[in-house]
Amino acid sequence: MVVIRLSRGGSKGRPFFNIVVSDKRERRDGRFIERLGFYNPTAKDNEESIRIAQDRLTYWKGVGAQPSLTVLRLIKQAAAAAPKAA
């Protein structure tokens, strides 16, 4: 099964997460198929805290990839924060 989940990076006390598509059997920080974006929980006011490639996310969900609960929450958060196109 293919999943969309977070892969941890950064250093101790300064977490940084990549949003990746990987096989469920792989380790959390192991091999992945594609990187879709990132999440920085410690971003300052003037820094970007989340970025997701919506076109690739739509593709992977269309072919059956299952997002984790945390990634679902982040997708909703990114959609709410995105500026509305006219």
C-alpha positions as a LaTeX table, in Angstrom:
\begin{tabular}{lrrr}
\hline
Residue & $x$ (\AA) & $y$ (\AA) & $z$ (\AA) \\
\hline
Met1 & 0.00 & 0.00 & 0.00 \\
Val2 & 1.23 & 3.50 & $-0.84$ \\
Val3 & 0.85 & 6.17 & 1.83 \\
Ile4 & 1.35 & 9.93 & 2.08 \\
Arg5 & 3.04 & 10.71 & 5.37 \\
Leu6 & 5.56 & 12.87 & 7.20 \\
Ser7 & 9.28 & 12.12 & 7.23 \\
Arg8 & 11.19 & 13.85 & 10.04 \\
Gly9 & 14.25 & 15.94 & 9.47 \\
Gly10 & 15.94 & 18.78 & 11.29 \\
Ser11 & 17.93 & 18.55 & 14.48 \\
Lys12 & 17.09 & 17.85 & 18.08 \\
Gly13 & 14.63 & 20.45 & 19.31 \\
Arg14 & 14.14 & 21.90 & 15.79 \\
Pro15 & 11.83 & 19.54 & 13.89 \\
Phe16 & 11.25 & 19.80 & 10.16 \\
Phe17 & 9.03 & 17.41 & 8.22 \\
Asn18 & 8.93 & 16.45 & 4.55 \\
Ile19 & 5.57 & 15.33 & 3.16 \\
Val20 & 6.42 & 12.21 & 1.17 \\
Val21 & 4.79 & 9.38 & $-0.75$ \\
Ser22 & 6.21 & 6.01 & 0.26 \\
Asp23 & 5.47 & 2.33 & 0.60 \\
Lys24 & 3.86 & 1.59 & 3.95 \\
Arg25 & 6.49 & $-1.07$ & 4.70 \\
Glu26 & 9.38 & 1.42 & 4.51 \\
Arg27 & 10.73 & 3.16 & 7.59 \\
Arg28 & 9.40 & 6.60 & 8.50 \\
Asp29 & 12.60 & 8.37 & 7.45 \\
Gly30 & 13.64 & 5.74 & 4.90 \\
Arg31 & 13.20 & 5.41 & 1.17 \\
Phe32 & 10.34 & 7.29 & $-0.45$ \\
Ile33 & 8.81 & 7.54 & $-3.91$ \\
Glu34 & 8.25 & 11.30 & $-4.17$ \\
Arg35 & 8.51 & 14.41 & $-2.00$ \\
Leu36 & 5.31 & 16.48 & $-2.16$ \\
Gly37 & 6.19 & 19.34 & 0.16 \\
Phe38 & 7.23 & 20.27 & 3.68 \\
Tyr39 & 5.91 & 21.28 & 7.08 \\
Asn40 & 7.90 & 23.47 & 9.47 \\
Pro41 & 6.15 & 23.64 & 12.86 \\
Thr42 & 8.69 & 26.13 & 14.24 \\
Ala43 & 8.40 & 28.68 & 11.40 \\
Lys44 & 8.51 & 32.33 & 12.37 \\
Asp45 & 5.87 & 34.85 & 11.25 \\
Asn46 & 7.65 & 35.80 & 8.03 \\
Glu47 & 8.57 & 32.20 & 7.05 \\
Glu48 & 6.50 & 29.70 & 5.12 \\
Ser49 & 5.34 & 26.93 & 7.45 \\
Ile50 & 3.73 & 24.54 & 4.98 \\
Arg51 & 3.93 & 23.90 & 1.25 \\
Ile52 & 2.24 & 21.10 & $-0.68$ \\
Ala53 & 2.30 & 20.48 & $-4.43$ \\
Gln54 & $-1.47$ & 20.24 & $-4.95$ \\
Asp55 & $-1.24$ & 18.78 & $-8.47$ \\
Arg56 & 0.96 & 15.89 & $-7.31$ \\
Leu57 & $-1.18$ & 15.37 & $-4.20$ \\
Thr58 & $-4.27$ & 15.07 & $-6.42$ \\
Tyr59 & $-2.47$ & 12.58 & $-8.66$ \\
Trp60 & $-1.34$ & 10.33 & $-5.80$ \\
Lys61 & $-4.75$ & 10.37 & $-4.14$ \\
Gly62 & $-6.26$ & 9.51 & $-7.53$ \\
Val63 & $-4.12$ & 6.39 & $-7.89$ \\
Gly64 & $-4.99$ & 5.18 & $-4.39$ \\
Ala65 & $-2.38$ & 6.59 & $-2.00$ \\
Gln66 & $-3.77$ & 6.95 & 1.53 \\
Pro67 & $-2.79$ & 10.10 & 3.49 \\
Ser68 & $-2.09$ & 9.76 & 7.21 \\
Leu69 & $-4.36$ & 11.56 & 9.68 \\
Thr70 & $-1.72$ & 14.21 & 10.34 \\
Val71 & $-1.22$ & 14.84 & 6.62 \\
Leu72 & $-5.00$ & 15.17 & 6.17 \\
Arg73 & $-5.01$ & 17.85 & 8.88 \\
Leu74 & $-2.11$ & 19.66 & 7.21 \\
Ile75 & $-3.82$ & 19.54 & 3.80 \\
Lys76 & $-6.89$ & 21.23 & 5.29 \\
Gln77 & $-4.68$ & 23.77 & 7.07 \\
Ala78 & $-2.79$ & 24.58 & 3.83 \\
Ala79 & $-6.06$ & 24.95 & 1.90 \\
Ala80 & $-7.43$ & 27.38 & 4.49 \\
Ala81 & $-4.23$ & 29.45 & 4.46 \\
Ala82 & $-3.90$ & 29.55 & 0.66 \\
Pro83 & $-4.99$ & 32.81 & $-0.99$ \\
Lys84 & $-8.16$ & 32.50 & $-3.02$ \\
Ala85 & $-7.71$ & 32.92 & $-6.79$ \\
Ala86 & $-10.08$ & 35.31 & $-8.54$ \\
\hline
\end{tabular}
